[in-house]
Amino acid sequence: MAVEAGHWAAEWDRAKKAFEKNTKSKKPSDGFMKSIGQSGPASSFKAMDKAFDAYVAGKRDKKDPLDKQLKALEDLSKALSAAKKSCAAYVKVIDTAWKAELKKTGSKMKLDSLNVLEKDLEAIVSSGEAQYNLNKKIVGKQGKEMTDAVRSLNVLGKNLDATLKKGALFVAQNQRNSNGDEAEALKFFSENILKAARDINQNVGNIAKLYPAGSTEKKTADAIFKAMSDWASKGAGSADVKKMKTMKDMLDLNGKMTTRIKAIAEWRKKLGPPPAKV
């Protein structure tokens, strides 16, 4: 479920196609957004991809890599700001139209799918922010090893935020699927639970290493990691997923995933600065 760095436009295209398939409706085109004075997400995500590619290319430049990397990161920051605005405008246009439609049809299906799309957009933006913060710190230290930057709570926290949003997207997709075919809904959960849980747990485990044994931060992280570890390591082979036979079973497990995501988000908010040496 993780979003691949530098492939944000492709992730948006995937989300857009899934959204159109689920709702059997076309979303507003970039041309329409332009006509009402807004830019569509596609152009912002393409700009993010371009800036990230320039950053990667800058690292290989033997003559003056630092200047090129700094310029690329500045462009990525601008593209991220534009993406936040365009995504908000995009969702607002659809939300307004479909709330009007809801009054006529009484069906919330499209709005539920819009909720999934909005979480997908948030995850893409969060992935971009994580890459920006990570690489900004690397460049700022001018040549220090990447592991020094990775140990920064700020960087790891941004990475965790991105995976939590993808986890929330997974939860929302399961909730939406509960309105459809039972076999398909159970299959989707089984096929995707390992990736969703593993991405989150990897970041929780990395952050836990920043704190000393016996600290509240480390103890809580270890408990969270353990609660998610069965799904993160076995996925469909974990005991509770193997027992899942009905839609109710799936929704019960989906509720557990929701509770765990909320607990991790709360733990993340309360984290204080890690000690200089662990």
Wavefront OBJ file of the C-alpha trace (Angstrom):
o trace
v 0.000 0.000 0.000
v 3.017 2.298 0.143
v 3.313 5.067 -2.452
v 6.543 4.856 -4.446
v 8.664 7.997 -4.348
v 8.757 9.857 -7.648
v 5.737 7.983 -9.003
v 3.031 10.162 -7.490
v 1.315 10.926 -10.816
v 1.043 7.206 -11.564
v -0.463 6.582 -8.114
v -3.015 9.326 -8.779
v -3.867 7.760 -12.132
v -4.426 4.408 -10.396
v -6.641 5.998 -7.751
v -8.587 7.925 -10.385
v -9.321 4.814 -12.449
v -10.410 2.851 -9.373
v -12.659 5.717 -8.325
v -14.312 5.967 -11.746
v -14.818 2.202 -11.833
v -16.409 2.108 -8.377
v -18.744 5.042 -8.975
v -19.308 4.482 -12.700
v -18.811 8.229 -13.016
v -16.176 10.442 -14.561
v -14.497 12.946 -12.286
v -13.921 16.511 -13.495
v -11.103 16.780 -15.996
v -8.105 19.053 -15.578
v -9.652 21.172 -18.321
v -12.799 21.641 -16.271
v -10.797 22.495 -13.164
v -8.872 25.074 -15.161
v -12.116 26.646 -16.377
v -13.194 27.303 -12.779
v -9.822 28.723 -11.820
v -8.319 25.629 -10.194
v -5.561 23.246 -11.263
v -6.191 19.504 -11.190
v -4.105 17.141 -9.031
v -2.472 15.536 -12.093
v -0.387 18.593 -12.948
v 0.769 19.008 -9.338
v 1.744 15.351 -8.998
v 3.630 15.475 -12.312
v 5.529 18.517 -11.012
v 6.383 16.555 -7.840
v 7.663 13.648 -9.965
v 9.751 16.015 -12.093
v 11.303 17.700 -9.055
v 12.118 14.368 -7.412
v 13.706 13.068 -10.633
v 15.816 16.246 -10.759
v 16.894 15.650 -7.156
v 17.973 12.086 -7.923
v 19.832 13.283 -11.034
v 21.483 16.044 -8.965
v 22.975 13.472 -6.610
v 24.833 11.969 -9.569
v 26.209 15.301 -10.767
v 29.940 15.336 -9.966
v 30.438 19.048 -10.668
v 28.021 20.745 -8.289
v 25.462 18.288 -6.846
v 24.474 20.358 -3.810
v 23.092 23.357 -5.724
v 21.120 21.129 -8.061
v 19.694 19.127 -5.170
v 18.679 22.246 -3.247
v 16.956 23.667 -6.337
v 15.118 20.375 -6.931
v 13.930 20.247 -3.314
v 12.704 23.830 -3.549
v 10.689 22.843 -6.636
v 9.348 19.798 -4.800
v 8.223 22.008 -1.914
v 6.376 24.328 -4.305
v 4.754 21.377 -6.066
v 3.629 19.948 -2.721
v 1.969 23.231 -1.772
v 0.206 23.316 -5.141
v -0.862 19.681 -4.736
v -2.507 20.363 -1.362
v -4.536 23.217 -2.842
v -5.505 21.390 -6.029
v -6.523 18.227 -4.152
v -8.732 20.212 -1.768
v -10.366 22.056 -4.666
v -10.833 18.835 -6.626
v -12.579 17.038 -3.784
v -14.735 20.090 -3.051
v -16.041 20.233 -6.629
v -17.113 16.574 -6.562
v -18.437 16.767 -2.997
v -20.695 19.708 -3.852
v -22.068 18.015 -6.966
v -22.714 14.681 -5.305
v -24.319 16.108 -2.192
v -26.846 17.662 -4.527
v -27.272 14.278 -6.214
v -27.722 12.608 -2.810
v -30.822 14.697 -2.163
v -32.368 13.205 -5.294
v -31.236 9.565 -5.063
v -30.678 9.000 -1.337
v -27.588 6.884 -2.140
v -24.348 7.569 -0.251
v -22.271 5.165 -2.340
v -20.562 7.862 -4.383
v -19.762 9.976 -1.341
v -18.305 6.923 0.408
v -16.057 6.358 -2.612
v -15.089 10.016 -2.547
v -13.954 9.512 1.042
v -11.649 6.728 -0.182
v -10.315 8.957 -2.966
v -9.639 11.768 -0.493
v -7.597 9.418 1.720
v -5.668 8.280 -1.349
v -4.845 11.885 -2.180
v -3.720 12.514 1.408
v -1.451 9.464 1.265
v 0.180 10.626 -1.979
v 0.848 14.093 -0.556
v 2.163 12.625 2.712
v 4.555 10.397 0.773
v 5.875 13.478 -1.046
v 6.295 15.339 2.235
v 8.192 12.409 3.748
v 10.610 12.375 0.814
v 11.047 16.139 0.984
v 11.851 16.106 4.715
v 14.152 13.108 4.441
v 16.196 14.500 1.564
v 16.212 18.066 2.868
v 17.910 16.782 6.010
v 20.393 14.710 4.017
v 21.384 17.674 1.858
v 21.479 19.976 4.870
v 24.079 17.786 6.501
v 26.184 17.957 3.304
v 27.547 14.496 2.950
v 26.785 12.816 6.266
v 25.608 9.246 6.043
v 21.935 8.695 5.287
v 21.546 6.632 8.440
v 22.117 9.805 10.480
v 19.160 11.445 8.785
v 16.962 8.357 8.969
v 17.367 8.312 12.741
v 15.694 11.694 12.932
v 12.290 11.444 14.581
v 10.930 14.113 12.244
v 11.827 12.124 9.144
v 10.638 8.790 10.484
v 7.477 10.407 11.803
v 6.606 11.735 8.354
v 7.141 8.275 6.909
v 4.845 6.814 9.568
v 2.202 9.458 8.842
v 2.191 8.423 5.191
v 1.757 4.725 5.986
v -0.985 5.459 8.530
v -2.907 7.324 5.833
v -2.516 4.362 3.502
v -3.757 2.174 6.341
v -6.778 4.443 6.740
v -7.358 4.118 3.004
v -7.286 0.313 3.339
v -9.881 0.550 6.129
v -12.092 2.840 4.038
v -11.859 0.499 1.050
v -12.978 -2.431 3.201
v -15.883 -0.409 4.533
v -16.915 0.457 0.995
v -16.496 -3.168 -0.130
v -18.875 -4.283 2.630
v -21.711 -2.874 0.498
v -20.858 -5.239 -2.353
v -20.016 -8.876 -3.042
v -18.989 -10.760 0.111
v -16.427 -13.046 -1.538
v -14.714 -10.104 -3.236
v -14.668 -8.096 0.000
v -13.043 -10.950 1.957
v -10.540 -11.525 -0.829
v -9.505 -7.854 -0.884
v -8.936 -7.826 2.870
v -6.916 -11.051 2.803
v -4.744 -9.931 -0.112
v -3.926 -6.483 1.273
v -3.755 -6.764 5.076
v -0.104 -7.908 5.124
v 1.184 -4.912 3.125
v -0.926 -2.387 5.038
v 0.161 -3.711 8.434
v 3.794 -4.315 7.468
v 4.347 -0.775 6.150
v 3.038 0.683 9.404
v 4.959 -1.724 11.628
v 8.244 -1.100 9.852
v 8.022 2.592 10.720
v 6.892 1.926 14.293
v 9.879 -0.400 14.748
v 12.315 2.152 13.320
v 11.041 4.904 15.614
v 11.169 2.582 18.637
v 14.918 2.173 18.095
v 15.409 5.886 18.818
v 14.368 5.422 22.466
v 16.091 3.550 25.306
v 14.776 0.276 26.697
v 12.434 0.877 29.612
v 11.244 4.260 28.362
v 7.505 4.856 27.982
v 8.006 5.540 24.261
v 9.798 2.227 23.716
v 7.386 0.167 25.825
v 4.360 1.583 24.008
v 6.001 1.080 20.620
v 6.830 -2.542 21.442
v 3.217 -3.197 22.494
v 1.887 -1.593 19.302
v 4.374 -3.512 17.165
v 3.388 -6.808 18.808
v -0.345 -6.168 18.299
v 0.181 -5.671 14.556
v 2.985 -8.201 14.061
v 0.823 -11.220 13.168
v -0.819 -9.357 10.288
v 2.481 -7.724 9.314
v 4.331 -11.038 9.056
v 1.666 -13.560 8.040
v -1.106 -11.523 6.427
v -3.790 -13.876 5.138
v -2.050 -16.693 7.010
v -2.600 -15.125 10.433
v -5.041 -16.968 12.686
v -7.846 -14.408 12.747
v -7.759 -13.758 8.993
v -7.840 -17.510 8.273
v -10.985 -17.742 10.425
v -12.678 -14.915 8.479
v -15.701 -16.428 6.699
v -18.375 -13.714 6.541
v -18.746 -9.993 5.909
v -19.274 -9.500 9.636
v -15.956 -11.232 10.339
v -14.214 -8.917 7.885
v -15.794 -5.818 9.396
v -14.788 -6.964 12.897
v -11.149 -7.262 11.756
v -11.448 -3.944 9.950
v -12.587 -2.415 13.238
v -9.487 -3.816 14.943
v -7.313 -2.265 12.246
v -9.045 1.081 12.799
v -8.436 0.894 16.557
v -4.757 0.065 16.049
v -4.232 2.871 13.539
v -5.788 5.357 15.975
v -3.609 4.075 18.831
v -0.457 4.443 16.732
v -1.456 7.958 15.656
v -1.961 8.960 19.308
v 1.405 7.461 20.299
v 3.040 9.373 17.456
v 1.543 12.683 18.632
v 2.834 12.204 22.182
v 6.416 11.329 21.239
v 9.000 13.629 22.734
v 12.524 14.231 21.360
v 14.642 11.070 21.574
v 17.872 11.266 23.587
v 21.059 12.111 21.675
v 22.486 8.671 22.369
v 20.522 5.494 22.897
l 1 2 3 4 5 6 7 8 9 10 11 12 13 14 15 16 17 18 19 20 21 22 23 24 25 26 27 28 29 30 31 32 33 34 35 36 37 38 39 40 41 42 43 44 45 46 47 48 49 50 51 52 53 54 55 56 57 58 59 60 61 62 63 64 65 66 67 68 69 70 71 72 73 74 75 76 77 78 79 80 81 82 83 84 85 86 87 88 89 90 91 92 93 94 95 96 97 98 99 100 101 102 103 104 105 106 107 108 109 110 111 112 113 114 115 116 117 118 119 120 121 122 123 124 125 126 127 128 129 130 131 132 133 134 135 136 137 138 139 140 141 142 143 144 145 146 147 148 149 150 151 152 153 154 155 156 157 158 159 160 161 162 163 164 165 166 167 168 169 170 171 172 173 174 175 176 177 178 179 180 181 182 183 184 185 186 187 188 189 190 191 192 193 194 195 196 197 198 199 200 201 202 203 204 205 206 207 208 209 210 211 212 213 214 215 216 217 218 219 220 221 222 223 224 225 226 227 228 229 230 231 232 233 234 235 236 237 238 239 240 241 242 243 244 245 246 247 248 249 250 251 252 253 254 255 256 257 258 259 260 261 262 263 264 265 266 267 268 269 270 271 272 273 274 275 276 277 278
